[in-house]
Amino acid sequence: MIFYPPYPAGIFASEDMQPWIYGNGGDYAWWGGRVVLALLQHGLVAEAYEALSPMIDRVIRDRDFNEWYDRDGKPCGATHFRGAAGMLGLACQKLMQFNERWS
């Protein structure tokens, strides 16, 4: 489960759920890929491209698929994260299918 914007400190009983700690804030490409797919399902191609672009830029910059990014854009969690790779790959594939229809 991911919360964004993050809940403030003290909301959860667990000390592990502080703002911008895993699950309470952050940017998760595997989730972002799903958002891109939903945009495409509704025909919002320009919006999907706009949402996907920064995620792909980070993959290129970091030369890796990271699990998540903190608010400063620093990679966190697992590297070589298959969930991010799979969802971003699928989002790219679906976006290219829209491009093929318009060509």
C-alpha positions as CSV (number, residue, x, y, z in Angstrom):
1,M,0.0,0.0,0.0
2,I,1.3,3.5,-0.9
3,F,0.1,6.7,0.6
4,Y,0.5,10.0,-1.3
5,P,0.7,12.6,-0.2
6,P,2.2,11.1,2.9
7,Y,0.3,11.1,6.1
8,P,1.9,13.2,8.8
9,A,4.1,11.8,11.6
10,G,2.1,10.3,14.5
11,I,-0.9,9.2,12.5
12,F,0.2,5.5,12.6
13,A,1.1,3.6,15.7
14,S,4.1,2.1,13.9
15,E,7.3,4.1,13.9
16,D,8.0,2.6,10.5
17,M,5.3,4.7,8.9
18,Q,6.9,8.1,9.2
19,P,6.4,10.5,6.3
20,W,8.6,9.7,3.2
21,I,9.5,6.3,4.6
22,Y,8.6,3.2,2.6
23,G,4.9,3.1,1.9
24,N,4.1,6.6,3.3
25,G,5.0,8.8,0.4
26,G,7.5,8.3,-2.4
27,D,7.3,7.7,-6.1
28,Y,6.8,4.1,-7.2
29,A,7.3,3.4,-10.9
30,W,5.4,0.1,-10.7
31,W,2.4,2.1,-9.6
32,G,3.0,4.9,-12.1
33,G,3.0,2.4,-14.9
34,R,-0.5,1.3,-13.8
35,V,-1.6,4.9,-13.9
36,V,-0.2,5.3,-17.4
37,L,-2.2,2.2,-18.5
38,A,-5.4,3.6,-17.0
39,L,-4.8,6.9,-18.8
40,L,-4.4,5.0,-22.1
41,Q,-7.6,3.0,-21.4
42,H,-9.4,6.3,-21.4
43,G,-7.8,7.6,-24.5
44,L,-5.7,10.2,-22.7
45,V,-2.6,9.6,-24.7
46,A,-0.8,12.9,-24.2
47,E,-1.4,12.7,-20.5
48,A,0.0,9.1,-20.5
49,Y,3.1,10.2,-22.4
50,E,3.6,13.1,-20.0
51,A,3.3,10.8,-16.9
52,L,5.6,8.1,-18.3
53,S,8.4,10.4,-19.5
54,P,9.9,11.3,-16.1
55,M,9.8,7.6,-15.1
56,I,11.7,6.6,-18.2
57,D,14.1,9.5,-17.8
58,R,15.0,8.1,-14.3
59,V,15.6,4.6,-15.6
60,I,17.9,6.0,-18.2
61,R,19.7,8.3,-15.7
62,D,20.1,5.6,-13.1
63,R,20.6,2.7,-15.6
64,D,18.4,0.6,-13.4
65,F,14.8,-0.1,-12.4
66,N,14.5,1.0,-8.8
67,E,11.7,0.1,-6.5
68,W,10.9,3.7,-5.5
69,Y,12.2,7.2,-5.2
70,D,12.1,9.6,-2.3
71,R,10.9,13.2,-2.5
72,D,14.3,14.3,-3.6
73,G,14.4,11.8,-6.5
74,K,16.9,9.5,-4.8
75,P,16.5,5.8,-5.7
76,C,15.4,3.7,-2.7
77,G,14.5,0.1,-2.1
78,A,15.4,-2.8,-4.4
79,T,17.4,-2.4,-7.5
80,H,16.7,-4.4,-10.7
81,F,13.1,-4.2,-9.5
82,R,11.0,-6.4,-11.8
83,G,7.7,-4.8,-10.8
84,A,8.9,-1.4,-12.1
85,A,10.5,-3.0,-15.2
86,G,7.4,-4.9,-16.1
87,M,4.9,-2.1,-15.6
88,L,7.0,0.5,-17.4
89,G,7.7,-1.9,-20.2
90,L,4.0,-2.6,-20.6
91,A,3.2,1.1,-20.5
92,C,5.7,1.8,-23.2
93,Q,4.4,-1.1,-25.3
94,K,0.8,0.2,-25.0
95,L,1.8,3.8,-25.8
96,M,3.6,2.6,-28.9
97,Q,0.4,0.8,-30.0
98,F,-1.4,4.2,-29.9
99,N,1.5,5.7,-32.0
100,E,1.2,2.9,-34.6
101,R,-2.6,3.6,-35.0
102,W,-1.8,7.3,-35.7
103,S,1.0,6.6,-38.2
